[in-house]
Amino acid sequence: MPTPRIAWIGLGVMGSPMAENLLKAGYHVTGHTLEKHKLDRLAAAGGVPAGSVAEAVRGADVVVTMLPADPHLEAVAHGESGILAHAGPGTLLIDMSTVAPGTSVALAEAAAARGLRVLDAPVSGGEAGAVEGVLSIMVGGERADFERAEPLFRALGTTVVHCGAHGSGQTVKAANQLVVAVNIQVCAEAVVFLEKSGVDLAAALDVLAGGLAGSAVLERKRHNFLAHDFAPGFRIDLHHKDMGIVTDAARAVGAALPLGAVAATLVAAARAQGDGGLDHSALLRGVERLSGVAS
């Protein structure tokens, strides 16, 4: 079976390295984004830049979207210049953005009416995971479509799981973002507690990482906490958006999120205090402010 031709829409912090990993795996990738320098980066990696969504998806077997939020996906998918209007019948649309489960379900329904199939396939692992090709990918949609797309997913991630019907991938991603936010917050609190107690922070984090308190968050954000390096791998602005998704989705099904609600408030506070463009490990700055520590 020939390798499917890929149209990639959205070449941001995550999308660019992911598209490049598909190129390395031997896929033909045509990409579109609004920033010319990102199109130039795609071309330098061996991809084909496209000037519009319509141009990118023309003749594609698979269309992948990796966009910041629901409005961006809806703008790119729908309308006269969108994916649904220009992708051919039988095209598989894989949305790897993080959006509300309901948005994914609505997209799948609209696509089916035009003869297109859809998977929601959000990812976890941040910029480092995208670059290294070790993302966790949670997928919602028809199993047959998942099996068709699995080789593509394996070029991008190491944990690839079909979670159920349309919207299931986004529901699992919402739970992931809940866990990550709470984990980062409590790690930040531990860091401030340790520093104010006069303990060697690097040594303490080594011990914590080796015991039951160890986590992927502690491993991947250790440098950020030690160096106060908050260059964005995943911005607080985006995590704020994701906490809105999980709190709304939980309310819809009647699930209480006591710690999640607090974490969402703290993420929103960090954003309101000007930290929205920083990595989500900058929740440490909020704990420091509460503790009277100069950031």
N, C-alpha and C positions, 0 to 999 in steps of 0.2 A: 504494500500500500504506500503511495507517495506521501511524503511529509506534507502536512497541511500548510497552506499559506496563511500567515497570521497578519491581521491588522491590529495594531496596538494604539489605543487612544489614551493619552495621559502619560507624560514622561517626566514626572516629578522625582522627588527624593527616592521613592520606592520604584516607580515605573521604569525609570531609565535603566538601573542595574538589572531589573527583571527582564526587560526586553533584550538587553545585552546577553543575558544568560541563555535566552532562547536562540539568539544568533550563534552563540558558542556551541549550542547543541545541534546546530545544523538546520534550524528553521529559517524560512524566508520571512522577514518581518518588515512590513510597511507601517510607519508610525506617524501619528499626528499629535501635535500639541501647539499651544499658542506662542511659546517662546522659541525664537529662531535658534538660539544657541543650543537648546536641547535637541532640536532637529539636527543641527550640525554634529552634535555628539553621537546621535544615532547613526548618521551617515558615516562618521569616522569608525564606528564599530562594525560597519558592514550592512546596516539597514538602509531602507529607502524612505526618505522623508516625503510626506504628503502635505499638500497645502490646505486640505479640508478633510472633514470626516467622510464626506461622500467619496472623495478620491482614495482615501485610505482603505475603505471597506469594499470598494469595487473589486470583485473577483476573489475576495478572501473566503477561505473555508471556515476560519475561526476569527472572531473579533473579540479582543480583550480590552476591557476598560479598567483603568486604575486612576480614580478621580477622588478629589478631597471629600465630597459630601453629596447628599441627596440632590440638591439643586443642580450641581454640575452634571451628575449622571442623567437626570431627567432632561436637561438641556441638550446633552449630546445624543441621547437615545431617541427622543421624540421630535416631532416637527418635520417640516419639509426638508431640512438639511441634515436630519439625524440618521442614526444607524438603521433604525427600523425602515426608513423610507428608501435606503440605498443598498442595504445588504441583500444578497440574493436568497431565494427560498432554500431552506435546508441549512443555512449558515448557523453555526453554534456561537452564541453570544455568551461570553464568560465575564461576569462583572466581579472584579477582584477588589473593588472599592469597599469601604465600610459604610453601609447605609442602614436605614431602618428595615427590619424584616418585611414590613408591609410594602415598602418601595420595591423590594425584590419580587414579591409576589405580583404586584401590579405590572412590573416590567415583563415578567414571564407571561402573563395573560395577554398583554398587548402584543408581544412578540409572536405568540402562538397564532394570533389572528392573522399574522402576515407570513406564517409558515416558517418562522425561526424558532430555534430552541434556545433555552437560557439555563445557565447555571449561576448561582451566587456562590462566589468562592473567595471570601475575604481571607486575609493572611495575618499571621502574627510572627514577630521576629525583628521588626524594625529595619532600619537601613542596613545594619550589619548583616542581618539574616537575608535581606534581598541581595546584597553584594555577594555573599558567600553561597547563595543558593540553598540555604538551609531553613527556609520558612516553614511554618506550620500552616497548612491550608485546609480550611473547613468548608465543605461543599454541600450546597442544597440544590435539589433538582432531580430529574429522572436518572436512575442508576445507569441506564444505557448511555446517556450523554456523559455521565461521569466517567464511565469506562472508556469512552472515546477520547476524552480529554486527559486521562490519567498520565499518559507519557509526557504531555506538555507540563502537567503539574510537577512531575518528577524531575524536570529540568530546573524547577524553581524552588522546590522544597523537599524536605526529608520526611515530614509527617503530613500525609495526605489522606484525609478521611471523608467519606461520604456520610453526611449527618442526617439525611432525610429529604423531605419534600422541599419545594421552593421556599426560601426564607429561612430554612434551618441553619444554613451556613452563617447567615447574619445573626441569628439568635445565639449560636455558639460563640461568635466573635464578640457579641455584646457581653456575654458572660466572661469572656477572656479579658475584655477591657475593664470590667468590674474588678476582677481578681488583680490585674496589674496595677490599677490605681490604688487599691487598698494596700497592696504589697509595697509599692514605692513609698506611699505615705508612712507606713510603719517602719520601713527601713530608714527613712529620713529622720523619724523621731528617735530611732535607736542611735543614729549617727550623732545627733545633737546631744542626746543623753550621755553618750560615751565621751564626746569631746568636752562637755562641761564637767564631767567627772575626772578629767585629766588622764584618761586611759589612752594608750597608744592605739590610734584609730585603725591603722593598717593591720596591726596584729589582731585587734578585736574582730575586724571583718573577716580575716582569715579563719579565725575560730568559728565564727557564726556560719560561714560558708560551708564548713566541714561537718556541721551538725544538722539537727532537725530544722533549724532556722534557715538553712541554705535554700537558695532559690535561683532561678534564671535571672530574676530581677537583680538580686544581690551580686551575681556573677557579672552580668552585663553592665550594670551601673556602678560598679565598685570604683572605677576610675573617676567617673563623674562626681561621686561623693567625696573622694579623696582630694581631687584637684579643683573642685568647684568649676568643672568644665561642663557647661550646659549648651554647647553647640548642638543644634537640633538634629537628633536622629528621629524622634517623634515628638512633634511640638505639643505643648500644653493646649494650644488652640484646638488641635485635632482631638486631643483626649477629652477636652470639654465637650466637643460635639458628640463624641462616643458615649460619654456619661449621660448626655441627654437621651440618646437612643436607648440605653439600657434601663434608665429610670422610667421612660415612657412605656417600653415594652413590658417591664415588670408590672407596672400599674395596670396595663391592659389585661394581664393574666392573673392579677391578684396576688403577686409575690411581693412580700415585704423585703426591703433592702435597708436595714438599719445602718450598718456600716457603710454601705454603698451610698446612702444619702449624705452622710458626713463627708465621704471622700469626694463626692460630686461637688459639694459646697466648697471644699478646700481647693479643688481644681479650679472652680469658678473664681474663687478669691485670688488665686495666683494670677489668673488671667486679668482680673480687674486691676491688680497691682502692677501690671505692665510686663508680666513674665510669659505672656501667651506665645511669643515667638521662640521661647527657649525649650530645650528638651524637657520631657515630663519629669526627669530626675530633679529638675529645679523646684519641685515641691519641697525640697530641702530648704530653700530660701524662705518659704512660708513658715516652716517650723522654727527657723532661726529668728525670724521677725517676732514670732510669738514668744520666743525665749530670750529676747533682748540681745541676740548675737548679731554683730555687724556682718552683713553678707559681703 
